[in-house]
Every structure is written in C-alpha cells, then in structure tokens.
C-alpha cells in the first residue's frame, strides 16, 4: 500500500508501539490520530475493509488526503493501528485468580465478542505481521491464565493457540452463515430428503453452538492434563 515516508518518519513498528507524533500542548487539534483510527474502524465495521481508502477516510473526516499522512505514514500502518485498537486490552482479571478453565473461558468469549464487532479483523490476524501491544497483551493474559494448569511453557502456548483458533473459526463460520443466501436455499431443498439436517438449519444458528465447541476444546485440554 502506498504512503508518504521521509527521513525520520516513524516505521510501522513505531506507530504500533508508541512512537507517534504527539499533539501540541493546549487545545487538541480537530484531526488527530485517535480520531483517524476510530473513523477508519467505523468504515470497516460498516462496509468491510475493502471499502477503506485514504481518500474515503479523508472525506469522512472533512480533511484533505495529504493531511492524513501527517499523522500516519501509510495505509498499512493505519490498518495495523486499526487492528490493535479494535482488539483492545485483555479482559480484567479478578482480584483472586481462579481455575485456569474459568479464566480461559472468559478470555475466549471476550475474543469472540471482539471479532463479532469487527469481522474484518479476522482476515488480518491470520497474516504474517507485527503484533501490536494490545494483541500481545491479550496473548500474554491467556498464557498467564493457562499457566495455572501446570503445563510446560510450550504446551501453554499451544493450548492458547488451540483455543484461539477455535474462536476464530467459530466466528468466521457465524459471519459466513449470516452473509450467505445459500443456507436459506439449502433449508428449502433439504426439507423432504434430509429431515434431520432441515430440522437443525431451520432453527438458525444456535447461540449455544459456540459454547458447546468451546467446552469440548477445553475438555480435550483437561484430558491432556490428566495424562501429562
């Protein structure tokens, strides 16, 4: 993606990890990085990431396109900031740490809610990239919770990635189901030949489907713990 970089311009890592241009003291300018990122996220939430362009964003903000490049160097950097902002910090931990399974359940549900609010983020988290501070903090919080199970560090990471992979897949399936017209056609055609399938599909996607899958994944980890 194109951008405007010059000598001393912060890199993508700088934007993500805190080396950002600060607003001068006093009254905050109308156009600032937080507002730019928030409006970019709003466009992606409403119409998908493909609808986002620097020109479209500038028009929405009531500014010139070149004005955006004073705050963020490239569209790639902007998308990285959008992703980390959308992900946000990890859920607050209770004052008294509880069972690892309860903590991971909380983390998984919170992660699911994030991707349901920002489905465009699903495709981004599977691409090679530098993770931002919020995403890294969420991974760290999940590993801290999982470490209470007494597993070695690599097994802790693999368990967290297993749960995270399930969450992403479940949300993607839910998004695809909502956006697809094929499901309605299958319901119509399956009524006579596939009565069991029709009975399930005609009820829509059950809210407890996510919980069923999550509990089975955690059951598997718990079974592994008993053998380790």
N, C-alpha and C positions, 0 to 999 in steps of 0.2 A: 504494500500500500504506500502511496506517495506521502510525502511530508516535507517539512522545511527544517533542515538541520544545519546549523552553522557551528563555528568554533565555540567550544564551551557549552554547547547545547546539551542538556541532560539526556542520558540514554533512557531506553525503556525501563531498565532496572532502576535507574534513579527516580523516574516518575512513580514506579510502584512502591519503592522502599523509602520514600520520604524526601528526596532532593528535588523539591518543587519550588517554583517561584512563589514567594510569599507576597500577599497583598500588602501595600504600604500601610503604615500606621494611620489610624484615623478612620474615616468612613470607608467601608468596604466597597470596592467598585461593583457596578451592576453586573459586569461579566467577570466571573471568577471560575476557577477550576471545578469546585464542587458543584456549581450550577450547571456547568457544561456537561459534566459526567451524569448528573441527575436527569437532565433533559435527554441525553443520549440513551440512557436506560429506558426512559419513558417511551421513546420512539421504538426501541427494540421490543419492549413489552407489548406495545400496541400492534405493531406490524411485522415484527421479526427483524433480525439483524441485517438482512439483505436490504431493508428499507433505509438503513442508516447511511448517510453520506455527510461529508463535512459541509457541503452546500445546503443540504436539507436541515442539518442541525443549526447552521448559522441563521437560516431564515426563521427557524422556530425561536431562536434566541433574540432575533431582531438585531443581528450584528452582521458584519462582513465576514466572509470566509477566512480571509487573512487574519482577522482578529483572533480567531480560534488558535492559530499557530503561535500566538504569543503565550499561550497557556499550556498547550500540549503539542509536541513536535510532529507526531504522525497519527494517522488513524489507527495504526496498530497499537500505539501507546494508549490511545483513548480506549480502545476495546479492552486492553489489559486492565486499565483502571475501572472500566465498567464492570468487568467480571469480578474483580476483587471487592468492589463496592457492593455489588449485588449479593455476593456470598456473605459478606459481613462477618463480624466476630463470632466466635463459637458461643453456644448457649451457656448461660451462667451455671457454674457448678454449685450444688447445695453446700451449705456450711459443713455438714458432716458427710464425708464420702460414703456412698452406699455400695451395693453389689455392682460388679462390673457390667452385668447384663442390663440392669436398670439404666445405668449411665449411657451405654451404647444405644439402647432403645431411644432414649431422649435425643441423642445426637443424630440418629438415623431419621427420626421423624422431623427434626428441625431441618436437616439437609433436604429431605423430601419437600418440605414447605417452600424452601428457597427455590428449588428447581421448578415447582409448580407456578410460582410467581414469575419466574424468569426462565421460561423454557428454552430460550435462545442460548442460555449458558450451557446447556447440556452438550452441544457440539463442541464448545470451546474447551471444556475441561478434559476432553479426551485427546487433545492435540499437544504435541511437544511445545513447551513454553516454560517461561519462568513463572513459578507460583508467586503470588503476592502475599503480603503479610497476613491478611485475613484468612486466606485459604490455608496458608501454612499453620496459622494458629488453630484452625479447625482440625487439621490433621494431628497436630500435637495434642489437642484436647482429647481426641478419640484414642490416641495411643496411651495417654495418661490413664484414661478410664479402663482401657483394655489391659493395661499392665497390672491391674488389680487381680487379674485371673492367674497371675503367677507364671505366665509363659515367657520364654526367652524373647529378646527384642525382635528378632526377625519374624517369629511367629505372631508377635503382637502386631507388627506392621502388616503381615499377610492377612491376619484376621480383619483388621480395619479395612484393608483394600477389598476384601471379600464382601463385607457389609456395604461399603461404598458402591461397589459395582452392582450389587443387588438394587440399591436405592436408585441409582441412575437408570438401570434397565427398567425398573418398575415405573418410574416417572415417564420415561420415553414411551413405554407401552401405553400408558394412560393418555399422554398427549396425542399419540398416533390414533388411538381409539376415538378420541373426541373429534379429531380433524378429518377422519376418514368417512366417506359415504359408503364404502364397501361393506361396512358392518351392517348397515341397515338393509342392504340388498341381500346379504347372507341370511339375516334373520327371516326375511320374507321367503327365501327359497328353501330354507332348512326346515320349515315347519313340519312337512309331511315325512321327508326322508330321514331327517336327523332330529328326532323329537327331544332327545336329551340335550343336544347342543342348542337347539332352539329355546328350550326352557331356560338355559343359562343366559344366552345372548339377549333374549327379550327383556330380561330384568335390568339390563345395563351393567356397567362395571361396578361391582360391589365395593363399598368403601373399605370393608374388612379384608379385601384381597391383598392389599399391601401388608397389613398386619400378619396375615396368615403366612406369607412368604418370609417376612422378617423373622417371625418366631421360628420358622423351620431352619433358616440360616443360623440363628443363634443356638438352636438345638444341636445343630451339627458341630458348632464350635464347642459347646458344652460337652458333647460326646467325645470330641477330640481331647478335651481337658482331662476327661476321666481315663484316657489311655496314655496320656503323656507322662 
